[in-house]
Amino acid sequence: MGGSIEVTGLSKTYGRQNIWHDVTLTLPPGEITAMMGPSGTGKSVFLKSLIGLVQPEEGQVLVDGVDMVSVPESHKLELRKKFGILFQDGALFGSMSVYDNVAFPLREHTRLKEPQVRDVVMEKLDMVGLVGQEHKLPGEISGGMKKRAGLARSLVTDPEIILIDEPDSGLDPVRTSNLAQLLIEVNAATDATMLVVTHNIELARTLPDNIGMLYRRELVMFGPREAFLITDHPVVSQFMSGDPDGPIGMSEETDHRRSEAFDYSGGYPDAGMFHSGARAIEVVPRQLQPRSGAVRPSAERHRERVASGRAPLYVADDEESDQARPIARPSLPVRSLTATGSLFALALDTLRNLFRRPFRAGETLEQFWFVVSVSWVPAILISIPLGAVIALQLGTLTTQLGAQSFTGAASVLAIVQQAAPMVTTLVIAGAGGAAICAELGSRTIRDEIAAMRVMGLNPVHRLVVPRTLACVGAAVLLNGLVSVVGVLGGYFFNVMLQGGTPGAYLSSFTALAQIADLWIGEIKAVIFGFIAAVVACYRGLNTAPGPKGVGDSVNQSVVVTFLLLFFVNSVLTALYLTLVPMKGA
């Protein structure tokens, strides 16, 4: 039998907008449940809340007795192995072929040898009609094919609970019917608990054992299909019949006005606004059955529950409809502190995962090469004039003070301790960090990160750690390069333009500098590279939906990194000057 999900008092808001409140229901183990509702009622948000991808403000989601809302993320990763989920757009990994996408969960969570993996993958691809397309990348197939590939991946580990978001989007009516038949066959074979979010009326009428409907920020009805489809509730009957006349309008604002004019007891007081009364759906269509002739154990249990009266039809209280208890929105300081705490938590989580196996050496080297390749030219181009400006400014100052012989020491120490680490990391943040943020942000809005979490994989270990190590390694390497180029630039401009003595420039540096001065530059590079990487990954993993969300995250990651670097640099410099005495002091 499939896993059990019990939802109690669940409430979710975004900003000041309440999505839904006090949702309470139980998904019967092994049965198929459909969740319906007009556009914008939070059906997909509800689905993601069940698996812990969205954090509700209130309520519980008990998965086999464990609350997905309150347990730590590490425990959620284990619980998610019970799930298979099909996202609206498939959420395929863009760099992998269709075959590798479907094989991915098997390679991560089983010890099957590659021939066995291939047998399972090809079986699932055959089920969804994608044999012959397995070598293609997601960008080379249609939206409907991506959907079917995502379904194959969600089924490949035979999960106990299967969540399906808009299975018919991108599919023609014939393939939608075939997909519905496939879901029935899968349920008969696995007895998995299924939740299907859909707008497709025919799918909802013939596929599930139970149906629920979200409307105006609440669950208006939930129960057995047999009772749901014969209700005379005006919202449900209008939605299921597709009638333009009724309480449901083109928007929630319209719904509110139409509902005030509508008598939920069965009539329309304002006869001029509506032209037909609420009507029950008179025919309950025959439910889909497995063509293989297999008996669905869940269907037998469902009939027994209905016959014994243990499957009542829940109907929301009309008098309390739309009366969501407001959830206080945190103030700006509180939200800022929360974001800071989340960033700090990601940094600690990254440090913990540095020592987890397996170490992803291939991806770390690939990211290292990418960060260096986009950063080294800008770093050199900036370091030459920066070294010159520092040398010229300090040379002018020391000449005025009659201490021209100290120009070399002052210039080199300024470059090695201060300028080189800052320039290196600012370039990495502006080039490599921005690209990392954009990449992870794009993966986030395509639900690839969510798909990874659903498979029980930790994105910090898989994605953040390799990119952090890459940025740190690139920062150390480029810091040395920038230091050398900056010192040579300062030396050239001091000797050629200010008439400095070559021997004095170098001798003053060797006389006053010490090994600790060189080490402080590299230590700063390590810390700054870590900060740049963590900030970029944090913003990428918390990107708002849409291309604008990705662009905003990139801008924020660069700005926040700059501010943190200047602050941390000030603290490190003050500590160094306090704890390490100058040579000769």
C-alpha positions in Angstrom: 0.0 0.0 0.0 1.2 3.5 -0.7 2.3 6.1 1.8 -0.2 8.1 3.8 -0.5 11.9 3.8 -2.5 13.8 6.4 -2.8 17.6 6.1 -4.1 19.6 9.1 -4.7 23.4 9.2 -2.3 24.2 6.4 -1.9 27.9 5.6 0.4 29.7 3.1 1.0 33.3 2.2 3.3 35.2 -0.1 3.9 38.7 1.2 0.5 40.1 2.1 -1.4 37.7 -0.2 -3.0 34.7 1.4 -2.9 31.7 -1.0 -5.1 29.4 1.1 -5.8 28.9 4.8 -6.7 26.1 7.1 -6.6 23.3 4.5 -7.3 19.9 6.2 -7.6 16.6 4.3 -6.3 13.1 4.2 -5.0 11.4 1.0 -6.2 7.8 1.4 -3.2 5.4 1.0 -3.0 3.8 -2.4 -5.9 5.8 -3.9 -5.8 8.4 -6.7 -6.9 12.0 -5.7 -7.4 14.9 -8.0 -7.1 18.5 -6.8 -8.9 21.1 -8.9 -9.7 24.8 -8.8 -9.6 27.9 -11.0 -6.3 29.4 -12.1 -4.3 31.1 -9.4 -5.9 29.2 -6.4 -2.5 27.7 -5.3 -2.9 24.1 -6.5 0.7 23.8 -7.4 1.8 25.5 -4.2 -0.3 23.0 -2.3 1.4 20.1 -4.1 4.9 21.5 -3.3 3.9 22.0 0.3 3.2 18.3 0.7 6.8 17.4 -0.2 8.4 20.3 1.7 9.5 22.4 -1.3 7.3 25.2 0.0 7.2 26.1 3.6 3.7 26.9 5.0 3.3 29.4 7.8 1.0 27.1 9.8 -0.3 23.6 9.9 1.1 20.0 9.5 1.8 17.6 6.7 2.2 14.2 8.1 3.9 11.7 5.7 3.7 8.3 7.3 3.4 10.1 10.6 6.4 12.5 10.2 5.7 16.2 9.8 7.2 17.6 6.6 6.7 21.2 7.8 8.8 21.0 10.9 11.5 18.3 10.4 15.0 19.4 9.5 16.0 19.5 5.8 18.3 16.4 6.2 15.3 14.4 7.3 13.1 15.8 4.5 15.7 14.5 2.0 15.2 11.0 3.3 11.4 11.2 3.3 11.4 12.5 -0.2 12.8 9.2 -1.4 9.2 7.9 -0.9 8.0 10.4 -3.5 7.9 10.7 -7.3 6.8 14.0 -8.7 6.0 15.2 -12.2 6.4 19.0 -12.4 4.4 21.1 -14.9 7.4 21.5 -17.3 9.0 18.2 -16.6 12.0 19.8 -14.7 14.5 17.8 -16.7 18.2 18.5 -16.3 19.2 20.5 -19.3 22.7 19.1 -19.6 21.6 15.4 -19.6 20.0 13.4 -22.3 16.5 12.0 -21.9 18.0 8.6 -21.0 20.3 10.0 -18.4 17.5 12.1 -16.9 15.4 9.0 -16.4 18.4 6.9 -15.2 19.5 9.6 -12.7 17.5 8.5 -9.6 18.5 4.8 -10.2 22.2 5.7 -10.4 22.0 7.8 -7.3 19.9 5.6 -5.0 20.4 2.0 -6.2 23.3 -0.3 -6.8 22.0 -1.6 -10.1 24.6 -2.2 -12.7 24.4 -0.3 -15.9 22.7 -3.1 -18.0 20.0 -3.4 -15.3 19.6 0.4 -15.2 19.1 0.4 -19.0 16.5 -2.3 -18.8 14.4 -0.3 -16.2 14.9 3.0 -18.1 13.9 1.6 -21.5 10.8 0.0 -19.9 9.7 3.4 -18.5 10.5 5.2 -21.7 8.4 2.6 -23.6 5.5 3.2 -21.2 5.5 6.9 -22.0 6.1 6.4 -25.7 9.7 7.9 -25.9 11.7 5.0 -27.2 13.9 6.3 -29.9 14.2 9.8 -28.2 16.4 8.7 -25.4 19.6 10.2 -26.9 18.1 13.7 -27.2 18.7 16.6 -24.9 15.6 18.3 -23.3 16.2 21.4 -25.5 15.7 19.2 -28.5 12.3 17.8 -27.7 8.8 19.3 -27.4 7.1 20.4 -24.2 4.8 17.3 -24.3 7.8 15.0 -24.7 9.5 16.7 -21.7 6.4 16.1 -19.7 6.4 12.4 -20.6 10.1 12.1 -19.9 9.5 13.7 -16.5 6.8 11.2 -15.8 9.1 8.3 -16.7 11.7 9.7 -14.3 9.1 10.0 -11.5 8.2 6.4 -11.9 11.6 4.8 -12.3 12.1 4.1 -8.6 8.6 2.8 -8.0 7.7 5.4 -5.3 5.1 5.0 -2.6 3.6 8.5 -3.3 3.3 10.1 -6.7 2.5 13.8 -7.2 1.6 15.0 -10.6 1.2 18.6 -11.5 -0.9 19.4 -14.6 -0.2 16.1 -16.5 -2.2 17.2 -19.5 -0.4 20.5 -20.2 1.4 20.3 -23.6 -0.4 17.1 -24.5 -3.1 16.6 -27.2 -6.4 14.9 -26.1 -5.3 11.4 -27.3 -2.1 11.5 -25.4 -3.9 12.9 -22.4 -6.2 9.9 -22.5 -3.3 7.5 -22.9 -1.5 9.2 -19.9 -4.6 8.8 -17.7 -4.8 5.2 -18.7 -1.1 4.8 -17.9 -1.6 6.3 -14.4 -4.4 3.8 -13.7 -2.1 1.0 -14.8 0.7 2.3 -12.6 -1.7 2.5 -9.6 -2.9 -1.0 -10.2 0.7 -2.3 -10.4 2.3 -0.3 -7.5 -0.7 0.6 -5.2 1.0 4.0 -4.9 -0.8 7.0 -3.4 -1.4 9.6 -6.1 -2.3 13.3 -6.1 -3.1 14.8 -9.5 -3.4 18.6 -9.9 -5.4 19.3 -13.1 -7.7 21.6 -14.9 -8.9 18.9 -17.2 -12.5 18.2 -16.4 -12.7 14.8 -18.2 -9.5 13.7 -16.5 -10.9 14.6 -13.1 -14.3 12.9 -13.8 -12.8 9.6 -14.9 -9.4 9.1 -13.3 -9.4 9.7 -9.5 -11.1 8.0 -6.5 -11.3 11.3 -4.6 -11.6 14.9 -5.7 -10.9 18.2 -3.9 -11.4 21.8 -5.0 -9.6 25.0 -4.0 -11.4 28.2 -4.4 -11.1 31.7 -2.9 -8.3 30.7 -0.5 -9.8 27.6 0.9 -10.7 24.0 0.3 -14.4 24.2 -0.6 -15.0 20.5 -1.0 -13.2 17.2 -0.7 -14.4 13.6 -0.8 -15.2 10.6 -2.9 -15.6 11.1 -6.6 -19.1 9.6 -6.5 -20.3 12.2 -4.0 -18.3 15.1 -5.5 -19.7 14.8 -9.0 -23.4 14.8 -7.9 -23.1 17.9 -5.6 -25.3 20.9 -6.2 -22.7 23.2 -4.7 -22.7 26.2 -7.0 -18.9 26.7 -7.3 -18.3 23.0 -7.9 -21.1 22.4 -10.3 -20.2 25.6 -12.3 -16.5 24.6 -12.5 -17.2 21.0 -13.5 -19.7 22.0 -16.1 -17.6 24.9 -17.5 -20.6 27.2 -17.2 -19.7 30.9 -17.6 -22.6 31.9 -15.3 -22.0 31.4 -11.6 -19.9 32.6 -8.7 -16.6 32.0 -10.5 -15.5 34.9 -12.7 -12.3 35.9 -14.6 -10.4 36.9 -11.4 -10.6 36.6 -7.6 -11.9 40.2 -7.4 -14.7 39.3 -9.8 -15.4 36.2 -7.9 -15.8 38.2 -4.7 -18.4 40.5 -6.3 -20.3 37.7 -8.1 -20.4 35.6 -4.9 -22.0 38.5 -2.9 -24.8 38.6 -5.5 -25.1 34.8 -5.5 -27.3 32.9 -3.0 -25.3 29.7 -2.1 -28.5 28.0 -0.9 -29.4 27.6 -4.6 -30.6 30.8 -6.2 -29.6 34.1 -7.7 -31.1 37.2 -5.9 -29.8 39.4 -8.7 -31.6 37.9 -11.7 -30.1 40.4 -14.0 -26.5 39.2 -13.4 -26.9 35.5 -14.0 -29.0 33.6 -16.4 -29.1 30.1 -15.0 -29.3 28.5 -11.6 -26.9 26.2 -9.8 -27.3 22.7 -11.2 -26.0 19.4 -10.0 -23.9 17.2 -12.4 -26.3 14.4 -13.1 -24.1 11.8 -14.6 -21.2 10.1 -12.8 -19.1 8.7 -15.6 -17.5 5.3 -15.4 -14.1 5.3 -13.8 -11.1 4.2 -15.9 -10.1 0.6 -15.4 -6.7 -1.1 -16.1 -6.8 -2.5 -19.6 -4.5 -5.3 -18.4 -7.4 -6.7 -16.4 -5.5 -6.2 -13.1 -7.5 -5.4 -10.0 -6.7 -2.1 -8.3 -6.5 -2.9 -4.5 -7.1 0.8 -3.8 -10.4 0.7 -5.7 -11.6 -2.1 -3.5 -10.6 -0.2 -0.4 -12.2 2.9 -1.7 -15.5 1.1 -2.3 -15.4 -0.3 1.2 -14.7 3.1 2.7 -17.6 4.7 0.9 -20.0 1.8 1.7 -19.1 1.9 5.4 -19.5 5.7 5.7 -15.9 6.3 6.4 -15.5 8.6 3.4 -17.7 11.6 4.1 -17.9 14.5 1.7 -16.3 17.6 3.3 -18.0 20.9 2.4 -16.6 24.3 3.6 -18.9 26.4 5.7 -20.3 29.1 3.4 -20.6 31.6 6.2 -16.8 31.4 6.9 -15.9 31.4 3.2 -13.0 33.7 2.3 -12.6 34.8 6.0 -8.9 33.9 6.2 -7.3 34.7 9.5 -4.6 37.2 8.5 -1.0 36.1 9.0 1.2 38.9 10.2 3.9 39.8 7.6 7.3 40.2 9.1 8.7 43.7 9.2 11.6 44.7 6.9 14.3 44.3 9.7 12.9 40.9 10.6 13.0 39.8 6.9 16.6 41.2 6.6 17.7 39.3 9.7 16.0 36.1 8.4 17.8 36.4 5.0 21.1 37.0 6.8 20.5 34.0 8.9 19.7 31.9 5.9 22.8 33.0 4.1 24.9 32.2 7.2 23.2 28.8 7.5 24.1 28.0 3.8 27.7 29.0 4.5 27.8 26.5 7.5 26.0 23.8 5.5 28.6 24.3 2.7 31.5 23.9 5.2 29.9 20.7 6.5 29.4 19.2 3.1 33.0 19.9 2.0 33.9 16.6 3.7 31.0 14.5 2.4 31.6 11.8 -0.1 31.5 11.4 -2.9 33.7 14.3 -3.7 32.7 15.8 -7.1 36.1 16.4 -8.5 35.0 16.5 -12.1 32.4 19.2 -11.6 34.8 21.2 -9.3 37.5 21.2 -11.9 35.0 22.2 -14.6 33.7 25.1 -12.5 37.3 26.1 -11.6 38.3 26.3 -15.2 35.1 28.3 -16.0 35.6 30.9 -13.2 39.3 31.3 -14.1 38.6 31.6 -17.8 36.1 34.4 -17.4 38.1 36.2 -14.6 41.8 36.2 -15.4 41.8 38.8 -18.3 39.6 41.4 -16.4 41.7 40.8 -13.3 45.0 41.6 -15.1 43.6 44.5 -17.0 42.4 46.0 -13.6 45.6 45.2 -11.7 48.0 47.1 -14.1 46.4 50.5 -13.7 45.6 49.8 -10.0 49.2 49.1 -9.2 50.3 52.2 -11.1 47.8 54.4 -9.3 48.9 53.1 -5.9 52.5 53.6 -6.7 52.0 57.1 -8.1 49.9 58.2 -5.2 52.2 56.8 -2.6 55.3 58.0 -4.5 53.9 61.5 -4.5 53.1 61.3 -0.8 56.5 59.9 0.3 58.3 62.5 -1.8 56.4 65.3 0.0 57.3 63.7 3.3 61.0 63.2 2.4 60.6 59.4 2.6 60.8 58.4 -1.0 62.9 55.4 -0.2 59.8 53.8 1.5 57.7 54.0 -1.7 58.4 50.4 -2.7 57.4 49.0 0.7 54.3 51.0 0.9 53.2 50.3 -2.6 53.9 46.5 -2.5 52.2 46.0 0.9 49.1 47.9 -0.2 48.9 45.8 -3.3 49.6 42.4 -1.7 47.5 42.9 1.5 44.6 45.0 0.2 44.3 45.6 -3.5 45.0 42.1 -4.9 42.5 40.2 -2.8 39.8 42.8 -3.3 40.3 43.1 -7.0 40.5 39.4 -7.5 37.3 38.6 -5.6 35.4 41.6 -7.1 36.2 40.3 -10.5 35.3 36.8 -9.6 32.0 38.0 -8.1 31.2 40.1 -11.1 32.1 37.5 -13.7 32.1 34.0 -12.3 29.8 34.6 -9.4 27.2 36.3 -11.6 27.3 33.4 -14.0 26.9 30.9 -11.2 24.0 32.8 -9.8 22.3 33.0 -13.2 22.8 29.3 -13.8 21.4 28.2 -10.5 18.6 30.8 -10.8 17.6 29.4 -14.1 17.6 25.9 -12.7 15.5 27.1 -9.8 12.8 28.6 -12.0 12.8 25.5 -14.2 12.2 23.3 -11.0 15.5 21.4 -11.6 16.6 22.2 -8.0 13.2 21.1 -6.7 13.4 17.9 -8.7 16.8 17.2 -7.2 15.5 17.7 -3.7 12.5 15.4 -4.5 15.0 12.7 -5.4 16.5 13.0 -2.0 19.6 14.8 -3.2 21.2 17.7 -1.3 21.8 20.7 -3.7 24.4 22.0 -1.3 26.5 18.9 -1.8 25.8 18.5 -5.5 25.9 22.1 -6.6 27.1 24.6 -4.0 30.3 22.8 -2.8 31.9 22.3 -6.2 31.2 26.0 -7.1 32.5 27.2 -3.8 35.7 25.2 -4.1 36.1 26.5 -7.6 35.8 30.1 -6.6 38.2 29.7 -3.7 40.8 28.0 -5.9 40.4 30.6 -8.6 40.7 33.4 -6.0 44.0 32.0 -4.6 45.4 31.5 -8.1 44.3 34.9 -9.4 45.3 36.7 -6.2 48.9 35.6 -6.8 48.7 36.7 -10.5 47.2 40.1 -9.6 49.8 40.7 -6.9 52.7 40.0 -9.3 51.2 42.1 -12.1 50.2 44.9 -9.7 53.7 45.1 -8.2 55.3 45.1 -11.6 53.0 47.8 -12.7 53.7 49.9 -9.7 57.5 49.4 -10.1 57.4 50.4 -13.8 55.4 53.6 -13.2 57.4 54.6 -10.1 60.8 54.2 -11.9 59.7 55.5 -15.3 57.4 58.4 -14.4 58.5 59.4 -10.9 62.2 59.0 -11.2 62.4 56.4 -8.5 65.5 54.3 -7.9 65.0 50.6 -8.9 67.2 49.3 -6.1 65.5 51.5 -3.5 62.0 50.4 -4.6 62.8 46.7 -4.0 65.1 47.1 -1.0 62.6 49.0 1.0 60.1 46.2 0.4 62.4 43.5 1.5 63.5 45.5 4.5 60.1 46.1 5.9 57.9 43.2 4.6 57.6 39.8 6.1 56.2 36.4 5.2 53.0 37.1 7.1 52.2 40.0 4.7 52.2 37.6 1.8 50.1 35.1 3.7 47.5 37.6 4.7 46.8 38.3 1.1 46.2 34.7 0.3 44.1 34.1 3.4 41.9 37.0 2.4 41.6 35.6 -1.1 40.3 32.3 0.4 37.8 34.0 2.6 36.7 36.4 0.0 36.3 33.7 -2.7 34.2 31.7 -0.2 31.9 34.7 0.4 31.5 35.4 -3.3 30.6 31.8 -4.0 28.1 31.4 -1.1 26.3 34.6 -1.9 26.0 33.8 -5.6 24.7 30.3 -4.8 22.3 31.6 -2.1 20.7 34.1 -4.4 20.6 31.5 -7.3 18.8 29.0 -5.1 16.3 31.6 -3.8 15.5 33.2 -7.2 12.0 34.5 -7.7 10.0 33.1 -10.6 10.6 34.3 -14.2 13.6 35.9 -16.1 13.2 39.1 -14.0 13.7 37.0 -10.9 17.0 35.7 -12.3 18.2 39.2 -13.3 17.3 40.6 -9.8 19.2 37.7 -8.1 22.3 38.4 -10.2 22.3 42.1 -9.3 21.7 41.4 -5.7 24.4 38.8 -5.5 27.0 41.2 -6.9 26.0 44.1 -4.7 25.8 42.0 -1.5 29.2 40.5 -2.2 30.8 43.9 -2.7 29.4 45.1 0.6 30.4 42.0 2.5 33.9 42.1 1.1 34.5 45.7 2.2 33.2 45.0 5.6 35.1 41.7 6.1 38.3 43.3 4.7 38.1 46.1 7.3 37.7 43.6 10.1 40.5 41.3 8.9 42.9 44.2 8.4 42.2 45.6 11.8 42.8 42.2 13.4 46.0 41.7 11.5 47.5 45.0 12.4 46.5 44.4 16.1 47.8 40.9 16.4 50.9 40.9 14.1 53.5 43.6 14.9 55.2 45.4 12.1 58.7 44.4 11.2 61.2 46.4 13.2 58.6 47.5 15.8 
